[in-house]
Protein backbone atom coordinates (compact mmCIF):
# COMPACT_ATOMS: atom_id res chain seq x y z
CA UNK A 1 0.00 0.00 0.00
CA UNK A 2 1.56 3.25 -1.06
CA UNK A 3 0.02 5.41 1.58
CA UNK A 4 -3.25 6.23 3.24
CA UNK A 5 -4.19 9.21 1.12
CA UNK A 6 -5.40 12.44 2.63
CA UNK A 7 -7.74 14.69 0.70
CA UNK A 8 -5.18 17.40 0.10
CA UNK A 9 -2.43 15.23 -1.39
CA UNK A 10 -1.56 11.77 -2.61
CA UNK A 11 1.61 9.87 -2.05
CA UNK A 12 3.72 9.19 -5.10
CA UNK A 13 5.18 5.98 -5.99
CA UNK A 14 2.91 3.85 -6.76
CA UNK A 15 6.20 -23.54 -6.40
CA UNK A 16 6.12 -24.36 -8.26
CA UNK A 17 4.60 -23.64 -11.60
CA UNK A 18 0.86 -23.49 -11.43
CA UNK A 19 0.37 -22.06 -14.87
CA UNK A 20 1.91 -21.43 -18.20
CA UNK A 21 0.89 -19.33 -21.15
CA UNK A 22 1.95 -16.61 -23.51
CA UNK A 23 1.61 -13.00 -22.61
CA UNK A 24 2.93 -9.63 -23.71
CA UNK A 25 4.62 -7.32 -21.24
CA UNK A 26 3.63 -4.06 -22.91
CA UNK A 27 1.12 -2.37 -20.64
CA UNK A 28 -0.59 0.97 -20.52
CA UNK A 29 -2.78 3.10 -18.36
CA UNK A 30 -6.20 2.57 -19.83
CA UNK A 31 -8.56 4.49 -17.62
CA UNK A 32 -11.52 2.99 -19.42
CA UNK A 33 -10.56 -0.55 -18.39
CA UNK A 34 -13.17 -2.33 -16.35
CA UNK A 35 -12.73 -5.14 -13.91
CA UNK A 36 -12.44 -8.55 -15.51
CA UNK A 37 -14.40 -11.50 -14.25
CA UNK A 38 -11.98 -14.18 -15.36
CA UNK A 39 -11.27 -16.25 -12.30
CA UNK A 40 -8.33 -18.22 -13.65
CA UNK A 41 -6.01 -19.11 -10.81
CA UNK A 42 -2.74 -19.26 -12.72
CA UNK A 43 0.26 -17.00 -12.55
CA UNK A 44 3.04 -16.03 -14.92
CA UNK A 45 5.61 -13.32 -15.47
CA UNK A 46 6.59 -12.70 -11.83
CA UNK A 47 10.06 -13.00 -10.26
CA UNK A 48 10.68 -16.47 -8.90
CA UNK A 49 11.20 -15.22 -5.34
CA UNK A 50 7.68 -13.74 -5.27
CA UNK A 51 5.87 -16.64 -6.92
CA UNK A 52 5.37 -19.03 -4.01
CA UNK A 53 4.22 -16.25 -1.69
CA UNK A 54 1.71 -14.85 -4.17
CA UNK A 55 0.28 -18.31 -4.68
CA UNK A 56 0.16 -18.97 -0.95
CA UNK A 57 -1.50 -15.63 -0.22
CA UNK A 58 -4.10 -16.39 -2.87
CA UNK A 59 -4.69 -19.90 -1.51
CA UNK A 60 -5.21 -18.55 2.02
CA UNK A 61 -7.98 -16.21 0.88
CA UNK A 62 -11.40 -17.70 0.17
CA UNK A 63 -12.85 -14.60 -1.47
CA UNK A 64 -13.77 -15.46 -5.09
CA UNK A 65 -12.45 -12.13 -6.39
CA UNK A 66 -8.93 -12.91 -5.18
CA UNK A 67 -6.52 -14.26 -7.79
CA UNK A 68 -2.73 -14.52 -8.01
CA UNK A 69 -2.79 -12.13 -10.97
CA UNK A 70 -4.53 -9.47 -8.88
CA UNK A 71 -1.83 -9.64 -6.20
CA UNK A 72 0.95 -9.69 -8.81
CA UNK A 73 -0.41 -6.69 -10.71
CA UNK A 74 -0.79 -4.79 -7.44
CA UNK A 75 2.78 -5.58 -6.39
CA UNK A 76 4.03 -4.45 -9.78
CA UNK A 77 2.18 -1.17 -9.44
CA UNK A 78 3.38 -0.65 -5.89
CA UNK A 79 7.08 -1.43 -6.32
CA UNK A 80 7.73 -3.26 -9.61
CA UNK A 81 8.86 -6.11 -7.33
CA UNK A 82 11.72 -4.02 -5.94
CA UNK A 83 12.92 -4.87 -2.44
CA UNK A 84 15.75 -2.47 -1.61
CA UNK A 85 15.32 0.44 0.78
CA UNK A 86 16.42 2.86 -1.93
CA UNK A 87 13.94 1.57 -4.50
CA UNK A 88 10.99 0.61 -2.32
CA UNK A 89 10.55 3.51 0.08
CA UNK A 90 8.04 6.21 -0.78
CA UNK A 91 8.53 9.84 0.21
CA UNK A 92 5.55 9.39 2.54
CA UNK A 93 7.25 6.52 4.36
CA UNK A 94 5.60 3.47 2.79
CA UNK A 95 7.99 0.53 2.89
CA UNK A 96 8.82 -2.66 1.06
CA UNK A 97 7.52 -4.37 -2.07
CA UNK A 98 3.89 -4.10 -0.91
CA UNK A 99 4.37 -0.49 0.30
CA UNK A 100 3.02 -0.63 3.84
CA UNK A 101 2.91 2.38 6.11
CA UNK A 102 4.29 1.48 9.58
CA UNK A 103 0.92 1.93 11.26
CA UNK A 104 -0.84 -0.34 8.80
CA UNK A 105 1.97 -2.88 8.97
CA UNK A 106 1.38 -3.13 12.71
CA UNK A 107 -2.08 -4.51 11.92
CA UNK A 108 -1.31 -6.86 9.05
CA UNK A 109 2.37 -7.75 9.30
CA UNK A 110 3.53 -11.14 10.58
CA UNK A 111 6.66 -13.28 10.35
CA UNK A 112 5.29 -15.35 7.48
CA UNK A 113 8.65 -16.68 6.29
CA UNK A 114 9.71 -17.84 9.76
CA UNK A 115 13.07 -16.08 9.78
CA UNK A 116 12.53 -14.59 13.22
CA UNK A 117 11.59 -11.08 12.18
CA UNK A 118 8.38 -9.39 11.13
CA UNK A 119 9.40 -7.02 8.34
CA UNK A 120 7.74 -5.27 5.39
CA UNK A 121 11.07 -5.72 3.59
CA UNK A 122 10.90 -9.52 3.66
CA UNK A 123 9.14 -10.75 0.53
CA UNK A 124 7.20 -13.48 2.31
CA UNK A 125 6.08 -11.22 5.14
CA UNK A 126 5.11 -8.42 2.76
CA UNK A 127 3.16 -10.50 0.25
CA UNK A 128 1.29 -12.45 2.90
CA UNK A 129 0.36 -9.20 4.67
CA UNK A 130 -0.78 -7.77 1.34
CA UNK A 131 -2.88 -10.87 0.78
CA UNK A 132 -4.48 -10.72 4.23
CA UNK A 133 -5.34 -7.07 3.87
CA UNK A 134 -6.68 -7.46 0.35
CA UNK A 135 -8.73 -10.47 1.40
CA UNK A 136 -10.33 -8.44 4.17
CA UNK A 137 -10.99 -5.56 1.81
CA UNK A 138 -12.49 -7.87 -0.80
CA UNK A 139 -14.83 -9.23 1.86
CA UNK A 140 -15.86 -5.70 2.87
CA UNK A 141 -16.27 -4.73 -0.77
CA UNK A 142 -18.52 -7.69 -1.53
CA UNK A 143 -20.73 -6.88 1.44
CA UNK A 144 -20.85 -3.13 0.81
CA UNK A 145 -23.17 -3.11 -2.17
CA UNK A 146 -21.16 -0.27 -3.69
CA UNK A 147 -20.81 -0.24 -7.48
CA UNK A 148 -17.56 -0.89 -9.34
CA UNK A 149 -16.78 -4.49 -8.47
CA UNK A 150 -15.09 -6.06 -5.46
CA UNK A 151 -11.58 -5.85 -6.87
CA UNK A 152 -11.80 -2.18 -7.76
CA UNK A 153 -13.26 -1.30 -4.36
CA UNK A 154 -10.65 -3.35 -2.49
CA UNK A 155 -7.81 -1.77 -4.43
CA UNK A 156 -9.17 1.68 -3.68
CA UNK A 157 -9.32 0.74 0.00
CA UNK A 158 -5.74 -0.49 -0.06
CA UNK A 159 -4.53 2.73 -1.63
CA UNK A 160 -6.69 5.36 0.05
CA UNK A 161 -8.18 3.59 3.04
CA UNK A 162 -11.61 1.99 3.28
CA UNK A 163 -12.95 5.18 4.82
CA UNK A 164 -12.55 6.95 1.49
CA UNK A 165 -14.46 4.17 -0.27
CA UNK A 166 -17.24 4.62 2.24
CA UNK A 167 -17.12 8.40 1.83
CA UNK A 168 -17.62 8.16 -1.93
CA UNK A 169 -19.70 4.97 -1.80
CA UNK A 170 -17.37 3.51 -4.39
CA UNK A 171 -13.95 4.14 -5.92
CA UNK A 172 -12.96 7.77 -5.26
CA UNK A 173 -13.37 9.84 -8.43
CA UNK A 174 -10.64 11.43 -10.52
CA UNK A 175 -11.17 14.66 -8.60
CA UNK A 176 -9.97 13.00 -5.39
CA UNK A 177 -6.25 13.42 -4.64
CA UNK A 178 -5.39 14.31 -8.21
CA UNK A 179 -6.78 11.04 -9.50
CA UNK A 180 -4.09 8.94 -7.78
CA UNK A 181 -6.47 6.35 -6.34
CA UNK A 182 -8.69 6.26 -9.43
CA UNK A 183 -5.68 5.67 -11.69
CA UNK A 184 -4.15 3.16 -9.26
CA UNK A 185 -7.27 1.02 -9.52
CA UNK A 186 -7.55 1.28 -13.30
CA UNK A 187 -3.89 0.50 -13.96
CA UNK A 188 -3.90 -2.62 -11.78
CA UNK A 189 -7.10 -3.96 -13.30
CA UNK A 190 -5.74 -3.37 -16.79
CA UNK A 191 -2.42 -5.12 -16.08
CA UNK A 192 -3.83 -8.23 -14.41
CA UNK A 193 -3.85 -10.14 -17.70
CA UNK A 194 -0.09 -9.64 -17.92
CA UNK A 195 0.32 -11.98 -14.96
CA UNK A 196 -2.60 -14.31 -15.48
CA UNK A 197 -2.20 -17.86 -16.72
CA UNK A 198 -4.35 -20.97 -17.00
CA UNK A 199 -5.25 -22.61 -13.73
CA UNK A 200 -4.20 -26.18 -14.43
CA UNK A 201 -0.72 -27.65 -14.05
CA UNK A 202 0.51 -29.34 -17.24
CA UNK A 203 1.59 -32.89 -16.45
CA UNK A 204 4.94 -32.46 -18.16
CA UNK A 205 5.89 -29.74 -15.69
CA UNK A 206 5.30 -31.86 -12.61
CA UNK A 207 8.35 -34.12 -12.80
CA UNK A 208 11.45 -34.09 -10.62
CA UNK A 209 15.11 -33.76 -11.49
CA UNK A 210 17.47 -31.24 -13.04
CA UNK A 211 15.58 -30.85 -16.32
CA UNK A 212 12.07 -30.32 -14.89
CA UNK A 213 13.53 -28.00 -12.24
CA UNK A 214 15.18 -25.90 -14.96
CA UNK A 215 11.95 -25.83 -16.94
CA UNK A 216 9.95 -24.65 -13.94
CA UNK A 217 12.50 -21.94 -13.21
CA UNK A 218 12.44 -20.71 -16.82
CA UNK A 219 8.65 -20.74 -16.82
CA UNK A 220 8.60 -18.11 -14.08
CA UNK A 221 9.92 -15.75 -16.77
CA UNK A 222 7.11 -16.32 -19.26
CA UNK A 223 6.16 -12.94 -20.67
CA UNK A 224 9.60 -11.42 -20.08
CA UNK A 225 10.76 -9.41 -23.13
CA UNK A 226 13.40 -10.68 -25.50
CA UNK A 227 16.57 -8.58 -25.27
CA UNK A 228 19.45 -9.53 -27.54
CA UNK A 229 22.56 -9.87 -25.36
CA UNK A 230 20.47 -9.42 -22.22
CA UNK A 231 20.06 -11.76 -19.28
CA UNK A 232 22.41 -13.68 -17.03
CA UNK A 233 22.27 -16.39 -14.34
CA UNK A 234 21.00 -13.64 -12.01
CA UNK A 235 17.99 -12.77 -14.15
CA UNK A 236 16.94 -10.40 -16.93
CA UNK A 237 19.05 -7.39 -17.87
CA UNK A 238 19.37 -4.90 -20.72
CA UNK A 239 20.94 -6.11 -23.92
CA UNK A 240 22.83 -4.52 -26.81
CA UNK A 241 22.79 -4.20 -30.59
CA UNK A 242 25.65 -5.51 -32.70
CA UNK A 243 24.92 -4.05 -36.10
CA UNK A 244 22.63 -6.92 -37.05
CA UNK A 245 20.73 -8.08 -33.97
CA UNK A 246 18.70 -6.22 -31.37
CA UNK A 247 16.89 -3.89 -33.76
CA UNK A 248 13.21 -3.36 -34.47
CA UNK A 249 11.93 -1.18 -37.28
CA UNK A 250 15.47 0.09 -37.77
CA UNK A 251 15.87 1.18 -34.16
CA UNK A 252 18.06 -0.44 -31.51
CA UNK A 253 15.67 -1.65 -28.81
CA UNK A 254 17.85 -4.22 -27.05
CA UNK A 255 19.82 -1.58 -25.17
CA UNK A 256 16.65 -0.23 -23.57
CA UNK A 257 14.91 -3.58 -23.02
CA UNK A 258 15.32 -5.62 -19.85
CA UNK A 259 14.97 -9.29 -20.64
CA UNK A 260 16.61 -12.47 -21.91
CA UNK A 261 17.83 -13.77 -25.21
CA UNK A 262 17.51 -17.47 -26.03
CA UNK A 263 20.73 -18.72 -24.48
CA UNK A 264 20.70 -16.50 -21.40
CA UNK A 265 17.26 -17.91 -20.58
CA UNK A 266 18.50 -21.50 -20.74
CA UNK A 267 21.63 -20.55 -18.80
CA UNK A 268 19.46 -18.88 -16.13
CA UNK A 269 17.15 -21.92 -16.00
CA UNK A 270 19.92 -24.41 -15.23
CA UNK A 271 22.13 -22.23 -13.03
CA UNK A 272 23.72 -23.13 -10.61
CA UNK A 273 22.95 -26.88 -10.84
CA UNK A 274 24.43 -26.94 -14.34
CA UNK A 275 26.59 -23.97 -15.28
CA UNK A 276 25.95 -23.72 -18.99
CA UNK A 277 28.11 -21.35 -21.08
CA UNK A 278 26.55 -18.16 -22.43
CA UNK A 279 25.80 -18.71 -26.12
CA UNK A 280 23.66 -21.26 -27.93
CA UNK A 281 26.64 -22.59 -29.87
CA UNK A 282 28.71 -22.96 -26.71
CA UNK A 283 25.84 -24.67 -24.92
CA UNK A 284 25.58 -27.17 -27.74
CA UNK A 285 29.31 -27.76 -27.57
CA UNK A 286 29.16 -28.32 -23.82
CA UNK A 287 26.30 -30.85 -24.02
CA UNK A 288 26.58 -32.47 -27.47
CA UNK A 289 28.09 -35.60 -25.94
CA UNK A 290 24.63 -36.29 -24.49
CA UNK A 291 22.37 -36.14 -27.56
CA UNK A 292 18.66 -36.95 -27.37
CA UNK A 293 16.56 -38.16 -30.27
CA UNK A 294 13.34 -36.32 -31.02
CA UNK A 295 11.18 -39.22 -29.90
CA UNK A 296 12.95 -39.47 -26.54
CA UNK A 297 12.74 -35.82 -25.46
CA UNK A 298 12.13 -35.08 -21.80
CA UNK A 299 11.17 -31.79 -20.09
CA UNK A 300 14.19 -29.54 -19.76
CA UNK A 301 16.17 -30.95 -22.68
CA UNK A 302 17.93 -28.31 -24.75
CA UNK A 303 16.69 -27.88 -28.32
CA UNK A 304 18.95 -26.32 -30.97
CA UNK A 305 18.48 -24.76 -34.39
CA UNK A 306 21.17 -23.86 -36.94
CA UNK A 307 21.25 -22.08 -40.30
CA UNK A 308 22.47 -23.41 -43.65
CA UNK A 309 26.08 -22.57 -42.80
CA UNK A 310 25.93 -24.66 -39.65
CA UNK A 311 25.84 -21.73 -37.23
CA UNK A 312 23.76 -22.59 -34.16
CA UNK A 313 21.55 -19.55 -33.72
CA UNK A 314 18.86 -20.64 -31.28
CA UNK A 315 18.25 -22.75 -28.19
CA UNK A 316 15.14 -23.49 -26.16
CA UNK A 317 13.87 -25.85 -23.48
CA UNK A 318 11.67 -28.81 -24.29
CA UNK A 319 8.46 -28.36 -22.30
CA UNK A 320 6.75 -31.68 -22.95
CA UNK A 321 3.75 -32.47 -25.13
CA UNK A 322 5.59 -31.33 -28.27
CA UNK A 323 6.23 -27.80 -27.00
CA UNK A 324 9.21 -25.54 -26.45
CA UNK A 325 9.70 -22.75 -23.91
CA UNK A 326 12.06 -20.16 -25.35
CA UNK A 327 12.96 -16.51 -25.88
CA UNK A 328 12.38 -16.26 -29.64
CA UNK A 329 13.50 -12.91 -31.05
CA UNK A 330 13.43 -9.13 -30.74
CA UNK A 331 9.90 -7.83 -30.32
CA UNK A 332 8.65 -11.04 -28.71
CA UNK A 333 8.55 -12.33 -25.14
CA UNK A 334 9.48 -15.59 -23.44
CA UNK A 335 6.78 -17.95 -24.63
CA UNK A 336 5.53 -21.52 -24.83
CA UNK A 337 4.81 -22.71 -28.37
CA UNK A 338 4.64 -25.93 -30.39
CA UNK A 339 8.08 -27.27 -31.24
CA UNK A 340 7.09 -27.64 -34.86
CA UNK A 341 6.53 -23.89 -35.26
CA UNK A 342 9.03 -22.45 -32.79
CA UNK A 343 11.63 -21.90 -35.51
CA UNK A 344 11.88 -22.96 -39.19
CA UNK A 345 11.38 -26.73 -39.18
CA UNK A 346 14.30 -27.31 -41.56
CA UNK A 347 16.68 -25.57 -39.13
CA UNK A 348 16.11 -28.01 -36.26
CA UNK A 349 19.52 -29.44 -35.37
CA UNK A 350 18.75 -31.71 -32.44
CA UNK A 351 18.57 -31.92 -28.67
CA UNK A 352 20.89 -32.56 -25.76
CA UNK A 353 20.41 -33.32 -22.08
CA UNK A 354 22.58 -31.21 -19.71
C-alpha positions as CSV (number, residue, x, y, z in Angstrom):
1,X,0.0,0.0,0.0
2,X,1.6,3.2,-1.1
3,X,0.0,5.4,1.6
4,X,-3.3,6.2,3.2
5,X,-4.2,9.2,1.1
6,X,-5.4,12.4,2.6
7,X,-7.7,14.7,0.7
8,X,-5.2,17.4,0.1
9,X,-2.4,15.2,-1.4
10,X,-1.6,11.8,-2.6
11,X,1.6,9.9,-2.0
12,X,3.7,9.2,-5.1
13,X,5.2,6.0,-6.0
14,X,2.9,3.9,-6.8
15,X,6.2,-23.5,-6.4
16,X,6.1,-24.4,-8.3
17,X,4.6,-23.6,-11.6
18,X,0.9,-23.5,-11.4
19,X,0.4,-22.1,-14.9
20,X,1.9,-21.4,-18.2
21,X,0.9,-19.3,-21.1
22,X,2.0,-16.6,-23.5
23,X,1.6,-13.0,-22.6
24,X,2.9,-9.6,-23.7
25,X,4.6,-7.3,-21.2
26,X,3.6,-4.1,-22.9
27,X,1.1,-2.4,-20.6
28,X,-0.6,1.0,-20.5
29,X,-2.8,3.1,-18.4
30,X,-6.2,2.6,-19.8
31,X,-8.6,4.5,-17.6
32,X,-11.5,3.0,-19.4
33,X,-10.6,-0.5,-18.4
34,X,-13.2,-2.3,-16.3
35,X,-12.7,-5.1,-13.9
36,X,-12.4,-8.5,-15.5
37,X,-14.4,-11.5,-14.3
38,X,-12.0,-14.2,-15.4
39,X,-11.3,-16.2,-12.3
40,X,-8.3,-18.2,-13.6
41,X,-6.0,-19.1,-10.8
42,X,-2.7,-19.3,-12.7
43,X,0.3,-17.0,-12.5
44,X,3.0,-16.0,-14.9
45,X,5.6,-13.3,-15.5
46,X,6.6,-12.7,-11.8
47,X,10.1,-13.0,-10.3
48,X,10.7,-16.5,-8.9
49,X,11.2,-15.2,-5.3
50,X,7.7,-13.7,-5.3
51,X,5.9,-16.6,-6.9
52,X,5.4,-19.0,-4.0
53,X,4.2,-16.2,-1.7
54,X,1.7,-14.8,-4.2
55,X,0.3,-18.3,-4.7
56,X,0.2,-19.0,-0.9
57,X,-1.5,-15.6,-0.2
58,X,-4.1,-16.4,-2.9
59,X,-4.7,-19.9,-1.5
60,X,-5.2,-18.6,2.0
61,X,-8.0,-16.2,0.9
62,X,-11.4,-17.7,0.2
63,X,-12.8,-14.6,-1.5
64,X,-13.8,-15.5,-5.1
65,X,-12.4,-12.1,-6.4
66,X,-8.9,-12.9,-5.2
67,X,-6.5,-14.3,-7.8
68,X,-2.7,-14.5,-8.0
69,X,-2.8,-12.1,-11.0
70,X,-4.5,-9.5,-8.9
71,X,-1.8,-9.6,-6.2
72,X,0.9,-9.7,-8.8
73,X,-0.4,-6.7,-10.7
74,X,-0.8,-4.8,-7.4
75,X,2.8,-5.6,-6.4
76,X,4.0,-4.5,-9.8
77,X,2.2,-1.2,-9.4
78,X,3.4,-0.7,-5.9
79,X,7.1,-1.4,-6.3
80,X,7.7,-3.3,-9.6
81,X,8.9,-6.1,-7.3
82,X,11.7,-4.0,-5.9
83,X,12.9,-4.9,-2.4
84,X,15.7,-2.5,-1.6
85,X,15.3,0.4,0.8
86,X,16.4,2.9,-1.9
87,X,13.9,1.6,-4.5
88,X,11.0,0.6,-2.3
89,X,10.5,3.5,0.1
90,X,8.0,6.2,-0.8
91,X,8.5,9.8,0.2
92,X,5.6,9.4,2.5
93,X,7.2,6.5,4.4
94,X,5.6,3.5,2.8
95,X,8.0,0.5,2.9
96,X,8.8,-2.7,1.1
97,X,7.5,-4.4,-2.1
98,X,3.9,-4.1,-0.9
99,X,4.4,-0.5,0.3
100,X,3.0,-0.6,3.8
101,X,2.9,2.4,6.1
102,X,4.3,1.5,9.6
103,X,0.9,1.9,11.3
104,X,-0.8,-0.3,8.8
105,X,2.0,-2.9,9.0
106,X,1.4,-3.1,12.7
107,X,-2.1,-4.5,11.9
108,X,-1.3,-6.9,9.0
109,X,2.4,-7.7,9.3
110,X,3.5,-11.1,10.6
111,X,6.7,-13.3,10.3
112,X,5.3,-15.4,7.5
113,X,8.7,-16.7,6.3
114,X,9.7,-17.8,9.8
115,X,13.1,-16.1,9.8
116,X,12.5,-14.6,13.2
117,X,11.6,-11.1,12.2
118,X,8.4,-9.4,11.1
119,X,9.4,-7.0,8.3
120,X,7.7,-5.3,5.4
121,X,11.1,-5.7,3.6
122,X,10.9,-9.5,3.7
123,X,9.1,-10.8,0.5
124,X,7.2,-13.5,2.3
125,X,6.1,-11.2,5.1
126,X,5.1,-8.4,2.8
127,X,3.2,-10.5,0.2
128,X,1.3,-12.5,2.9
129,X,0.4,-9.2,4.7
130,X,-0.8,-7.8,1.3
131,X,-2.9,-10.9,0.8
132,X,-4.5,-10.7,4.2
133,X,-5.3,-7.1,3.9
134,X,-6.7,-7.5,0.3
135,X,-8.7,-10.5,1.4
136,X,-10.3,-8.4,4.2
137,X,-11.0,-5.6,1.8
138,X,-12.5,-7.9,-0.8
139,X,-14.8,-9.2,1.9
140,X,-15.9,-5.7,2.9
141,X,-16.3,-4.7,-0.8
142,X,-18.5,-7.7,-1.5
143,X,-20.7,-6.9,1.4
144,X,-20.8,-3.1,0.8
145,X,-23.2,-3.1,-2.2
146,X,-21.2,-0.3,-3.7
147,X,-20.8,-0.2,-7.5
148,X,-17.6,-0.9,-9.3
149,X,-16.8,-4.5,-8.5
150,X,-15.1,-6.1,-5.5
151,X,-11.6,-5.9,-6.9
152,X,-11.8,-2.2,-7.8
153,X,-13.3,-1.3,-4.4
154,X,-10.7,-3.3,-2.5
155,X,-7.8,-1.8,-4.4
156,X,-9.2,1.7,-3.7
157,X,-9.3,0.7,0.0
158,X,-5.7,-0.5,-0.1
159,X,-4.5,2.7,-1.6
160,X,-6.7,5.4,0.0
161,X,-8.2,3.6,3.0
162,X,-11.6,2.0,3.3
163,X,-13.0,5.2,4.8
164,X,-12.6,7.0,1.5
165,X,-14.5,4.2,-0.3
166,X,-17.2,4.6,2.2
167,X,-17.1,8.4,1.8
168,X,-17.6,8.2,-1.9
169,X,-19.7,5.0,-1.8
170,X,-17.4,3.5,-4.4
171,X,-13.9,4.1,-5.9
172,X,-13.0,7.8,-5.3
173,X,-13.4,9.8,-8.4
174,X,-10.6,11.4,-10.5
175,X,-11.2,14.7,-8.6
176,X,-10.0,13.0,-5.4
177,X,-6.2,13.4,-4.6
178,X,-5.4,14.3,-8.2
179,X,-6.8,11.0,-9.5
180,X,-4.1,8.9,-7.8
181,X,-6.5,6.4,-6.3
182,X,-8.7,6.3,-9.4
183,X,-5.7,5.7,-11.7
184,X,-4.2,3.2,-9.3
185,X,-7.3,1.0,-9.5
186,X,-7.5,1.3,-13.3
187,X,-3.9,0.5,-14.0
188,X,-3.9,-2.6,-11.8
189,X,-7.1,-4.0,-13.3
190,X,-5.7,-3.4,-16.8
191,X,-2.4,-5.1,-16.1
192,X,-3.8,-8.2,-14.4
193,X,-3.8,-10.1,-17.7
194,X,-0.1,-9.6,-17.9
195,X,0.3,-12.0,-15.0
196,X,-2.6,-14.3,-15.5
197,X,-2.2,-17.9,-16.7
198,X,-4.4,-21.0,-17.0
199,X,-5.2,-22.6,-13.7
200,X,-4.2,-26.2,-14.4
201,X,-0.7,-27.7,-14.0
202,X,0.5,-29.3,-17.2
203,X,1.6,-32.9,-16.4
204,X,4.9,-32.5,-18.2
205,X,5.9,-29.7,-15.7
206,X,5.3,-31.9,-12.6
207,X,8.4,-34.1,-12.8
208,X,11.5,-34.1,-10.6
209,X,15.1,-33.8,-11.5
210,X,17.5,-31.2,-13.0
211,X,15.6,-30.9,-16.3
212,X,12.1,-30.3,-14.9
213,X,13.5,-28.0,-12.2
214,X,15.2,-25.9,-15.0
215,X,12.0,-25.8,-16.9
216,X,10.0,-24.7,-13.9
217,X,12.5,-21.9,-13.2
218,X,12.4,-20.7,-16.8
219,X,8.6,-20.7,-16.8
220,X,8.6,-18.1,-14.1
221,X,9.9,-15.8,-16.8
222,X,7.1,-16.3,-19.3
223,X,6.2,-12.9,-20.7
224,X,9.6,-11.4,-20.1
225,X,10.8,-9.4,-23.1
226,X,13.4,-10.7,-25.5
227,X,16.6,-8.6,-25.3
228,X,19.5,-9.5,-27.5
229,X,22.6,-9.9,-25.4
230,X,20.5,-9.4,-22.2
231,X,20.1,-11.8,-19.3
232,X,22.4,-13.7,-17.0
233,X,22.3,-16.4,-14.3
234,X,21.0,-13.6,-12.0
235,X,18.0,-12.8,-14.2
236,X,16.9,-10.4,-16.9
237,X,19.1,-7.4,-17.9
238,X,19.4,-4.9,-20.7
239,X,20.9,-6.1,-23.9
240,X,22.8,-4.5,-26.8
241,X,22.8,-4.2,-30.6
242,X,25.7,-5.5,-32.7
243,X,24.9,-4.1,-36.1
244,X,22.6,-6.9,-37.1
245,X,20.7,-8.1,-34.0
246,X,18.7,-6.2,-31.4
247,X,16.9,-3.9,-33.8
248,X,13.2,-3.4,-34.5
249,X,11.9,-1.2,-37.3
250,X,15.5,0.1,-37.8
251,X,15.9,1.2,-34.2
252,X,18.1,-0.4,-31.5
253,X,15.7,-1.7,-28.8
254,X,17.8,-4.2,-27.0
255,X,19.8,-1.6,-25.2
256,X,16.7,-0.2,-23.6
257,X,14.9,-3.6,-23.0
258,X,15.3,-5.6,-19.8
259,X,15.0,-9.3,-20.6
260,X,16.6,-12.5,-21.9
261,X,17.8,-13.8,-25.2
262,X,17.5,-17.5,-26.0
263,X,20.7,-18.7,-24.5
264,X,20.7,-16.5,-21.4
265,X,17.3,-17.9,-20.6
266,X,18.5,-21.5,-20.7
267,X,21.6,-20.5,-18.8
268,X,19.5,-18.9,-16.1
269,X,17.2,-21.9,-16.0
270,X,19.9,-24.4,-15.2
271,X,22.1,-22.2,-13.0
272,X,23.7,-23.1,-10.6
273,X,22.9,-26.9,-10.8
274,X,24.4,-26.9,-14.3
275,X,26.6,-24.0,-15.3
276,X,26.0,-23.7,-19.0
277,X,28.1,-21.3,-21.1
278,X,26.5,-18.2,-22.4
279,X,25.8,-18.7,-26.1
280,X,23.7,-21.3,-27.9
281,X,26.6,-22.6,-29.9
282,X,28.7,-23.0,-26.7
283,X,25.8,-24.7,-24.9
284,X,25.6,-27.2,-27.7
285,X,29.3,-27.8,-27.6
286,X,29.2,-28.3,-23.8
287,X,26.3,-30.8,-24.0
288,X,26.6,-32.5,-27.5
289,X,28.1,-35.6,-25.9
290,X,24.6,-36.3,-24.5
291,X,22.4,-36.1,-27.6
292,X,18.7,-37.0,-27.4
293,X,16.6,-38.2,-30.3
294,X,13.3,-36.3,-31.0
295,X,11.2,-39.2,-29.9
296,X,13.0,-39.5,-26.5
297,X,12.7,-35.8,-25.5
298,X,12.1,-35.1,-21.8
299,X,11.2,-31.8,-20.1
300,X,14.2,-29.5,-19.8
301,X,16.2,-31.0,-22.7
302,X,17.9,-28.3,-24.8
303,X,16.7,-27.9,-28.3
304,X,18.9,-26.3,-31.0
305,X,18.5,-24.8,-34.4
306,X,21.2,-23.9,-36.9
307,X,21.3,-22.1,-40.3
308,X,22.5,-23.4,-43.6
309,X,26.1,-22.6,-42.8
310,X,25.9,-24.7,-39.6
311,X,25.8,-21.7,-37.2
312,X,23.8,-22.6,-34.2
313,X,21.6,-19.5,-33.7
314,X,18.9,-20.6,-31.3
315,X,18.2,-22.8,-28.2
316,X,15.1,-23.5,-26.2
317,X,13.9,-25.9,-23.5
318,X,11.7,-28.8,-24.3
319,X,8.5,-28.4,-22.3
320,X,6.7,-31.7,-22.9
321,X,3.8,-32.5,-25.1
322,X,5.6,-31.3,-28.3
323,X,6.2,-27.8,-27.0
324,X,9.2,-25.5,-26.4
325,X,9.7,-22.8,-23.9
326,X,12.1,-20.2,-25.3
327,X,13.0,-16.5,-25.9
328,X,12.4,-16.3,-29.6
329,X,13.5,-12.9,-31.0
330,X,13.4,-9.1,-30.7
331,X,9.9,-7.8,-30.3
332,X,8.7,-11.0,-28.7
333,X,8.6,-12.3,-25.1
334,X,9.5,-15.6,-23.4
335,X,6.8,-17.9,-24.6
336,X,5.5,-21.5,-24.8
337,X,4.8,-22.7,-28.4
338,X,4.6,-25.9,-30.4
339,X,8.1,-27.3,-31.2
340,X,7.1,-27.6,-34.9
341,X,6.5,-23.9,-35.3
342,X,9.0,-22.4,-32.8
343,X,11.6,-21.9,-35.5
344,X,11.9,-23.0,-39.2
345,X,11.4,-26.7,-39.2
346,X,14.3,-27.3,-41.6
347,X,16.7,-25.6,-39.1
348,X,16.1,-28.0,-36.3
349,X,19.5,-29.4,-35.4
350,X,18.7,-31.7,-32.4
351,X,18.6,-31.9,-28.7
352,X,20.9,-32.6,-25.8
353,X,20.4,-33.3,-22.1
354,X,22.6,-31.2,-19.7
